[in-house]
Amino acid sequence: MNTADHQEDLTLAQETCDELRSGNNEAILPLYNKYQRFFLGYTRRRIRVFDDDQATSILDDFWVELLNAKAICEFLGLSSLKTYLFKILNFRIIDNVRRKNRKKSFGRNTSDKDHEIDDFGADNVSPEKDLMHKQKIKLIHETLLMLTDASPSDAFLVKMHLEGLNYTQMAEKDLGDKPYSQKELKKRTNAIKKQFTRKSTGSLAKFESYLKRVMVKNKLNQNDILN
């Protein structure tokens, strides 16, 4: 997925975020219409049972969760929007199947297993996946070092994002321990958001640019890291 596609996804997410925060729940419909059919088929395959009611119930919970705007507003474009939503959906699928299996196993030998879901997200990671994970960490670390040399402030924002911080949390960390007003916090939050998402020259765009160089250097495909 190229930078233009990431920017398109980021713009869609930001517009949806603003509308949802304003109370317009219908703003989720473009995402629903774009992904619902695909997500439904995926959910059916993941739960490994021919139960449309269960699959639909999981998806209903997923879309309702997105209405609170938090997840959409925290999308920063480091992966495709579909990949980002997939991760959230997978958590809902795993939670749902585990709850169902706990009900089935209540009152009987816990050694009996109902494997209706694959090992996605499980602790037993294969050696191949573990190696790939370590490779990704190494490449991202190398990219951050390059970005730090060129633009420390942008590297600082990317590092905070990778730590899981949202814009407000980034601003709080950036302001440090000195006293500040809510007005100052809001101003710094907006400034960070603009700096991070600015097309071509923002922190995200710079990170992706350096990442491409690292990927070429290592003769790898960028999608192996971003998607």
Secondary structure, DSSP 8 states (H G I E B T S, - for coil): --HHHHHHHHHHHHHHHHHHHTT-GGGGHHHHHHHHHHHHHHHHHHHTS--HHHHHHHHHHHHHHHTTSHHHHT--SSS-HHHHHHHHHHHHHHHHHHHHHHHHHTTS-TT-----S-STT-S---HHHHHHHHHHHHHHHHHHHHHHHH-HHHHHHHHHHHTT--HHHHHHHHHTTS---HHHHHHHHHHHHHHHH-TTTSHHHHHHHHHHHHHHHTT--THHHH-
